[in-house]
């Protein structure tokens, strides 16, 4: 792994918190994600199952966690299964974790080789009344590929059909939305690496550069800082491309007089930053560009003020729309009289220029798991990302920072990343 070792007490605490949520005599089983194929004999790099990582910190394929707090025999209460290393494997792929190393990373004393999982599970399952298994229950999840955990659910239910099966996802969603300080530190590291990338490109962007070249500059800075790269597929959209919310081609040349929107951030140790900045290609905002930019920045700051403990996502989004409505009126994009008379139960006028949500949870997943419509609580981490998109002007502006919800005020993990118009112009002029 590239990242610095994580204190294993984080994973010990995570398992202990989960223990308090389980029904009596319950067993939890979580498997690593598959290594997915590309074409021919190619494969993608492993993207570890985030629930598994949250509970044990192991970033390796073929890993299985069995968590059975009420097992009669103490050594059966926590078992970690990892892929056995060998000289052949070390030559072709590099050595895998040995048992001592896996125990050190996870804080789990009993570590076995993955090939012994089936026999061990067959021995333990009859002793449990409830079996908790994990599925992807994110509201926006696309269930196209059957995962290793999906396959195991079928196998498990076929072999032990009379057990009481339970959903692990809601429990971990509840746990993962509140971040430990170690997690916040990892998120801060991801944000700091992202900041380095943004400062780098401020000295690089000019008329004639390709969107792909900007992407490359970010990637260089991220990887040299021990990130595995992008937290998500980067959006580098200049001119009209900035109005395409999920623009991923990044294949156009940035022209003089345009703005370039960059929704791009680094991961670090599986935790993810999520940043958006929009800057003038030639380093100087036009009066119109400045006005739109300042409106978006104003909404971001107002949103931060109300994203406080107790507010629900629905109420939060409704209030942010009202902030944005005032800005759109001031920019001459919607009519004040029409806005006052509109039926707000239908599609609001503001959606023509601001059509997406303002915030989402952030953590081990970029769009982190969460209970539905959960009120904001201290210790949560959110993005704040308002935007204004004006296709008829080939102009789109989005700004995005990541904040930790605090008791008295929020802490901006991206507070050091330039966002003010004057600072951006000064940094681009100095290059």
TORDO-985728 format. One record per residue (C-alpha): residue in one letter; chain; x, y, z. Coordinates in Angstrom, 3 decimals. Each point is the difference from the previous one (the first is absolute). Layout:
! residues N
   resn   chain          u          v          w
      A       A          X          Y          Z
...
***
This chain:
! residues 431
   resn   chain          u          v          w
      X       A      0.000      0.000      0.000
      X       A      1.192      3.527     -0.725
      X       A     -1.579      1.719      2.961
      X       A      1.373      0.142      3.528
      X       A     -1.205     -2.760      2.358
      X       A     -3.321      0.727      1.699
      X       A     -0.306     -0.446      3.755
      X       A     -1.732     -3.412      0.325
      X       A     -1.942      1.194      3.029
      X       A     -2.284      1.766     -2.507
      X       A     -1.141     -3.361     -1.373
      X       A     -0.216     -1.530      3.474
      X       A     -2.334      2.836      1.051
      X       A     -2.040     -0.373     -3.175
      X       A     -0.610     -3.679      0.713
      X       A     -0.860      0.753      3.608
      X       A     -2.566      2.596     -1.081
      X       A     -1.513     -2.527     -2.410
      X       A     -0.135     -2.607      2.766
      X       A     -2.341      2.234      1.991
      X       A     -2.462      0.103     -2.925
      X       A     -0.246     -3.738     -0.678
      X       A     -2.756     -2.309      1.137
      X       A      1.027     -2.705      2.506
      X       A      1.875     -2.994     -1.399
      X       A      0.788      1.674     -3.315
      X       A      2.765     -0.611     -2.499
      X       A      1.214      2.609     -2.487
      X       A      1.711     -1.085     -3.230
      X       A      1.507      2.513     -2.443
      X       A      2.066     -0.925     -3.039
      X       A      2.455      2.027     -2.055
      X       A     -1.038      1.306     -3.393
      X       A      0.942     -1.878     -3.151
      X       A      2.849      1.126     -2.175
      X       A     -1.997      0.875     -3.108
      X       A      1.097     -0.919     -3.542
      X       A      0.543      2.441     -2.846
      X       A      0.730     -1.886     -3.271
      X       A      2.197     -2.952     -0.980
      X       A      1.982     -0.757      3.172
      X       A     -0.167      3.567      1.368
      X       A     -1.451      1.033      3.349
      X       A     -0.814      3.174      1.889
      X       A      1.753      0.771      3.247
      X       A     -1.854     -1.189      3.086
      X       A     -2.581      2.381      1.412
      X       A     -0.477     -1.433      3.456
      X       A     -3.460     -0.524      1.445
      X       A     -0.330      3.067      2.209
      X       A     -1.984     -1.771      2.716
      X       A      2.739     -2.618      0.295
      X       A      2.691      2.680      0.082
      X       A     -1.921      1.969      2.651
      X       A     -0.068     -3.049      2.262
      X       A      3.529     -1.354     -0.448
      X       A      2.172      2.323     -2.113
      X       A      1.195     -2.729     -2.366
      X       A      0.558      1.250     -3.550
      X       A      0.532     -3.367     -1.680
      X       A     -2.009     -2.345     -2.224
      X       A     -1.549     -3.278      1.264
      X       A     -0.305      1.349      3.540
      X       A     -2.936     -1.118      2.181
      X       A     -1.044      1.248      3.430
      X       A     -2.036     -2.183      2.348
      X       A     -1.230      1.906      3.054
      X       A     -1.873     -2.171      2.529
      X       A      0.015      1.815      3.376
      X       A     -2.155     -2.596      1.804
      X       A      1.921     -3.050     -1.159
      X       A      0.479     -2.479      2.850
      X       A      3.721     -0.387     -0.704
      X       A      1.890      3.285      0.316
      X       A      2.305     -0.623     -2.971
      X       A     -3.055     -0.267     -2.272
      X       A     -1.263      3.523      0.776
      X       A      2.203      1.826     -2.516
      X       A      1.620     -1.795     -2.904
      X       A      1.739      1.603     -2.955
      X       A      0.696     -2.029     -3.125
      X       A      2.692      1.239     -2.411
      X       A      1.520     -1.338     -3.191
      X       A      3.009     -2.193      0.644
      X       A      3.212      1.348     -1.455
      X       A      2.615     -2.123     -1.775
      X       A      3.294      0.353     -1.806
      X       A     -1.790     -0.303     -3.346
      X       A     -2.549      2.676      0.959
      X       A      2.755      2.265      1.287
      X       A      1.755     -0.174     -3.381
      X       A     -3.100      0.715     -2.090
      X       A     -2.088      2.316      2.186
      X       A      2.099      0.836      3.036
      X       A     -0.220     -1.565      3.433
      X       A     -3.364      0.110      1.773
      X       A     -0.540      0.672      3.680
      X       A      1.144     -2.802      2.268
      X       A     -2.072     -0.876      3.058
      X       A      1.962      2.209      2.381
      X       A     -0.224      2.979     -2.335
      X       A     -3.750     -0.476     -0.486
      X       A     -0.478     -0.187      3.763
      X       A      2.000      3.197      0.457
      X       A     -2.025      1.911     -2.601
      X       A     -3.401     -1.185      1.209
      X       A      0.422     -0.464      3.734
      X       A     -1.413     -3.542     -0.403
      X       A      2.009     -2.699      1.756
      X       A     -1.224     -3.031     -1.922
      X       A      1.006      0.051     -3.672
      X       A     -0.476     -2.964     -2.331
      X       A      0.621     -0.607     -3.689
      X       A     -2.947      0.673     -2.321
      X       A     -0.139     -3.596     -1.225
      X       A     -1.152     -1.089      3.481
      X       A     -2.987      2.374      0.097
      X       A     -2.612     -2.418     -1.370
      X       A      0.775     -2.702      2.561
      X       A      0.125      2.487      2.870
      X       A     -3.272      1.648     -1.017
      X       A     -1.714     -3.396     -0.322
      X       A      1.097     -0.784      3.553
      X       A     -1.087      3.349      1.485
      X       A     -3.245      0.743     -1.864
      X       A     -2.107     -2.640      1.838
      X       A      0.955      1.689      3.285
      X       A     -1.449      3.378     -1.077
      X       A     -3.665      0.984     -0.056
      X       A      0.398      3.166     -2.130
      X       A      2.389      0.495     -2.927
      X       A      0.678      3.574     -1.132
      X       A      1.070      0.347     -3.645
      X       A      0.862      3.099     -1.990
      X       A     -1.611      1.417     -3.123
      X       A      0.305      3.295     -1.835
      X       A     -3.106      1.919      1.073
      X       A      1.076      3.476     -1.096
      X       A     -3.019      1.783     -1.499
      X       A      1.879      0.681     -3.250
      X       A      1.771     -3.358     -0.267
      X       A      0.052     -1.698     -3.418
      X       A     -0.273     -3.747      0.595
      X       A      1.367     -1.168     -3.354
      X       A      2.784     -2.339      1.161
      X       A     -0.555     -2.787      2.526
      X       A      2.542      0.499      2.787
      X       A      1.857     -2.577      2.035
      X       A     -2.249      0.845      2.948
      X       A     -3.096     -0.440     -2.206
      X       A      1.178     -3.467     -0.992
      X       A      0.733     -0.920      3.593
      X       A     -3.515      1.012      1.087
      X       A     -1.459     -2.497     -2.495
      X       A      2.401     -2.746      1.109
      X       A     -0.608      0.676      3.666
      X       A     -3.786      0.022     -0.258
      X       A      0.026     -3.179     -2.088
      X       A      2.124     -1.845      2.561
      X       A     -1.625      1.400      3.152
      X       A     -3.551      0.945     -1.060
      X       A     -1.505      0.076      3.512
      X       A      2.345      2.587      1.510
      X       A     -1.248      3.541      0.621
      X       A      1.784      2.217     -2.510
      X       A      0.557      3.665      0.807
      X       A      1.065      3.096     -1.958
      X       A      3.419      1.328      0.950
      X       A     -0.212      3.062     -2.270
      X       A     -2.350      2.107      2.196
      X       A      2.184     -0.554      3.064
      X       A      3.212      1.000     -1.744
      X       A     -1.698      2.956     -1.663
      X       A     -0.925      1.251      3.470
      X       A      3.544     -0.537      1.281
      X       A      1.876      1.345     -3.008
      X       A     -1.802      3.375     -0.134
      X       A      1.683      1.081      3.262
      X       A      3.734      0.333     -0.511
      X       A      2.698     -0.814      2.543
      X       A      2.885      2.451      0.283
      X       A      2.285     -2.455     -1.816
      X       A     -2.410      0.058     -2.950
      X       A     -0.162      3.782      0.010
      X       A      3.813      0.059     -0.053
      X       A      0.000     -2.284     -3.037
      X       A     -2.591      2.185     -1.731
      X       A      2.103      3.047      0.791
      X       A      3.008     -1.683     -1.597
      X       A     -2.045     -0.703     -3.144
      X       A     -1.112      3.653     -0.041
      X       A      3.589      1.227      0.477
      X       A      1.159     -2.093     -2.965
      X       A     -2.892      1.424     -2.010
      X       A      1.077      3.511      0.970
      X       A      3.515     -0.693     -1.297
      X       A     -1.482     -1.118     -3.311
      X       A     -2.165      3.119     -0.308
      X       A      2.870      2.364      0.773
      X       A      2.085     -1.828     -2.580
      X       A     -2.539      0.447     -2.800
      X       A     -0.527      3.702      0.776
      X       A      3.481      0.472     -1.379
      X       A     -0.678     -2.240     -2.977
      X       A     -3.385      1.009     -1.452
      X       A      0.075      2.384     -2.950
      X       A     -1.715      0.285     -3.384
      X       A      0.830     -2.956     -2.199
      X       A      0.534     -2.665      2.666
      X       A     -2.061     -3.168     -0.266
      X       A     -2.466     -1.055      2.640
      X       A      1.892     -3.318      0.040
      X       A      3.238      1.818      0.763
      X       A     -1.569      1.583      3.076
      X       A     -1.162     -3.454      1.058
      X       A      3.558     -1.273     -0.389
      X       A      1.421      2.791      2.169
      X       A     -2.387     -0.902      2.806
      X       A      0.823     -3.698     -0.286
      X       A      3.732      0.668      0.113
      X       A     -0.337      2.010      3.191
      X       A     -2.358     -2.490      1.643
      X       A      2.117     -3.079     -0.688
      X       A      3.249      1.662      1.020
      X       A     -1.702      0.739      3.340
      X       A     -0.677     -3.732      0.603
      X       A     -3.610      0.041     -1.107
      X       A     -1.140     -2.787     -2.299
      X       A     -1.428      2.768     -2.169
      X       A     -3.455      1.418     -0.532
      X       A     -2.747     -0.517      2.561
      X       A     -2.415     -0.197     -2.962
      X       A      0.110      0.515     -3.747
      X       A      1.088      3.644     -0.425
      X       A     -2.167      2.592     -1.714
      X       A      2.061      2.620     -1.862
      X       A     -2.511      1.998     -2.013
      X       A      0.786      3.251     -1.802
      X       A     -2.521      2.324     -1.595
      X       A     -3.278     -1.777     -0.798
      X       A      1.362     -3.274      1.442
      X       A     -0.293      1.534      3.475
      X       A     -3.781     -0.199     -0.377
      X       A      0.098     -3.802     -0.318
      X       A     -0.200     -1.238      3.593
      X       A      1.775     -3.311     -0.587
      X       A      2.263      1.004     -2.873
      X       A      2.842     -2.549     -0.047
      X       A      1.543      0.148     -3.480
      X       A      2.462      2.791      0.893
      X       A      1.046      0.189     -3.645
      X       A     -0.496      3.640     -1.033
      X       A      2.432      2.911     -0.194
      X       A     -0.531      2.830      2.485
      X       A     -0.591      3.230     -1.867
      X       A      0.757      3.617      0.897
      X       A     -2.978      1.624      1.738
      X       A     -1.461     -3.263      1.285
      X       A     -0.303     -1.319      3.537
      X       A      1.140     -3.530      0.851
      X       A     -1.897     -1.982      2.646
      X       A      2.062     -2.641      1.820
      X       A     -1.787     -2.526      2.205
      X       A      3.033     -2.007      1.029
      X       A      1.512     -1.256      3.246
      X       A      2.417     -2.508      1.490
      X       A     -0.524     -3.073      2.125
      X       A      2.341     -0.935      2.828
      X       A     -0.037     -3.377      1.712
      X       A     -3.554     -0.657     -1.330
      X       A     -1.439      3.271      1.355
      X       A     -1.079      2.515     -2.612
      X       A      0.072      3.730     -0.546
      X       A     -2.512      1.661     -2.345
      X       A      0.856      3.449     -1.373
      X       A     -1.318      2.219     -2.764
      X       A      1.580      3.237     -1.175
      X       A     -0.762      2.119     -3.071
      X       A      2.619      2.406     -1.344
      X       A      0.450      2.220     -3.072
      X       A      2.192     -1.607     -2.645
      X       A      1.914      3.253     -0.596
      X       A      0.321      0.761      3.712
      X       A     -2.388      2.969      0.053
      X       A     -3.736     -0.077      0.765
      X       A     -2.279      2.033     -2.259
      X       A     -2.608      2.084      1.866
      X       A     -2.689     -2.579     -0.853
      X       A      2.156     -2.930      1.039
      X       A      0.835      1.737      3.263
      X       A     -3.670      0.736      0.715
      X       A     -1.064     -3.619     -0.546
      X       A      2.976     -1.276      1.985
      X       A     -0.705      2.316      2.950
      X       A     -3.633     -1.144      0.015
      X       A      1.044     -3.646      0.244
      X       A      2.514      0.817      2.734
      X       A     -2.666      1.904      1.924
      X       A     -2.338     -2.994     -0.125
      X       A      2.807     -2.299      1.158
      X       A      0.601      2.177      3.063
      X       A     -3.697      0.313      0.805
      X       A     -0.386     -3.766     -0.338
      X       A      2.864     -0.537      2.418
      X       A     -1.758      2.178      2.574
      X       A     -3.178     -2.109     -0.013
      X       A      1.606     -3.447     -0.413
      X       A     -0.127     -0.453      3.751
      X       A     -1.091     -2.731      2.425
      X       A     -3.737     -0.671     -0.151
      X       A     -0.833      1.127     -3.522
      X       A     -1.299     -2.688     -2.379
      X       A      1.361     -0.421     -3.539
      X       A     -3.379      0.943     -1.453
      X       A     -0.320      3.244      1.990
      X       A      3.634      0.831     -0.713
      X       A     -0.425     -0.374     -3.766
      X       A     -3.172      2.069      0.011
      X       A      1.725      2.852      1.823
      X       A      3.015     -0.131     -2.307
      X       A     -2.344      0.253     -2.995
      X       A     -1.397      3.210      1.474
      X       A      3.542      1.388      0.373
      X       A      0.710     -0.932     -3.599
      X       A     -3.289      1.477     -1.216
      X       A      1.015      3.442      1.289
      X       A      3.346     -0.277     -1.762
      X       A     -1.568     -1.071     -3.284
      X       A     -2.376      2.956      0.173
      X       A      2.919      2.355      0.596
      X       A      1.798     -1.489     -3.010
      X       A     -3.059      0.546     -2.205
      X       A     -0.452     -3.712     -0.619
      X       A     -3.492     -0.320      1.478
      X       A     -2.719      2.610      0.448
      X       A     -0.754      1.144      3.548
      X       A     -3.766      0.224     -0.637
      X       A     -0.112     -3.481     -1.551
      X       A      1.990     -1.359      2.914
      X       A     -2.432      1.480      2.512
      X       A     -3.015     -1.435     -1.835
      X       A      1.382     -3.454     -0.784
      X       A     -1.540     -3.192      1.393
      X       A      2.826     -1.242      2.206
      X       A     -1.555     -3.463      0.190
      X       A      0.911     -0.436     -3.657
      X       A      3.440      0.237     -1.594
      X       A      1.397      3.297      1.344
      X       A      1.370      2.601     -2.412
      X       A      3.397     -0.193      1.668
      X       A      0.446     -3.539     -1.348
      X       A      0.605      1.327     -3.505
      X       A      3.407      1.303      1.085
      X       A      0.631     -2.009      3.198
      X       A     -1.359     -3.504     -0.408
      X       A      1.966     -2.174      2.434
      X       A      0.270     -0.557      3.734
      X       A      2.217      2.285      2.054
      X       A      1.647     -2.492      2.344
      X       A      0.727     -3.661      0.570
      X       A      1.773     -2.032      2.670
      X       A      3.720     -0.583     -0.579
      X       A      2.363     -2.646      1.326
      X       A      1.157     -3.427     -1.146
      X       A     -2.395      0.462     -2.914
      X       A     -0.164      3.319     -1.835
      X       A     -3.797     -0.165      0.240
      X       A      0.201     -1.616      3.390
      X       A     -2.643     -2.333      1.371
      X       A     -2.653      1.515      2.278
      X       A     -3.413     -0.737      1.500
      X       A     -2.768      1.580     -2.084
      X       A     -0.813      3.622      0.912
      X       A      2.085     -0.194      3.182
      X       A      0.190      3.424      1.722
      X       A      3.428      1.600      0.076
      X       A      2.074     -0.939      3.040
      X       A      3.324      1.028      1.483
      X       A      2.863     -2.052     -1.419
      X       A     -1.489     -0.431     -3.470
      X       A      2.002      1.099     -3.044
      X       A     -1.775      1.624     -2.937
      X       A      0.828      1.625     -3.291
      X       A     -1.540      3.392     -0.794
      X       A     -0.173      0.459     -3.779
      X       A     -2.381      2.578     -1.482
      X       A      0.241      0.868     -3.675
      X       A     -1.482      2.162     -2.723
      X       A     -0.105     -1.336     -3.555
      X       A     -0.905      2.280     -2.918
      X       A      0.275     -1.978     -3.260
      X       A     -1.078      2.984     -2.113
      X       A      3.079      1.861      1.245
      X       A      2.360     -3.025     -0.124
      X       A      0.574      0.688      3.682
      X       A     -0.170     -2.363      2.967
      X       A      1.335      0.669      3.495
      X       A      0.068     -2.489      2.873
      X       A      1.889      0.326      3.274
      X       A      0.389     -2.781      2.534
      X       A      1.599     -0.360      3.415
      X       A     -0.090     -2.807      2.567
      X       A     -1.044      0.802      3.579
      X       A     -0.135     -1.806      3.334
      X       A     -3.159      0.768      1.968
      X       A      1.016      1.382      3.388
      X       A     -1.924      0.828      3.134
      X       A      0.283      3.781     -0.322
      X       A      1.198      0.410     -3.593
      X       A      1.145     -2.064     -2.952
      X       A      3.662     -0.667     -0.745
      X       A      0.946      0.491     -3.638
      X       A      2.469     -2.715     -1.034
      X       A      0.698      2.080     -3.132
      X       A      0.304      3.331      1.758
      X       A      3.546      0.451     -1.343
      X       A     -0.897     -0.662     -3.634
      X       A     -0.294      3.304     -1.940
      X       A     -3.583      0.935     -0.808
      X       A     -0.166      3.818     -0.016
      X       A      0.017      1.715     -3.405
      X       A      2.869      2.328      0.825
      X       A      2.179     -2.786      1.404
      X       A     -0.564     -2.201     -3.036
      X       A      0.819      2.816     -2.397
      X       A      3.129      0.883      1.984
      X       A      1.254     -3.605      0.046
      X       A     -0.648     -0.473     -3.716
      X       A      1.702      3.313     -0.816
      X       A      3.075     -0.978      2.041
      X       A      0.625     -3.124     -2.062
***
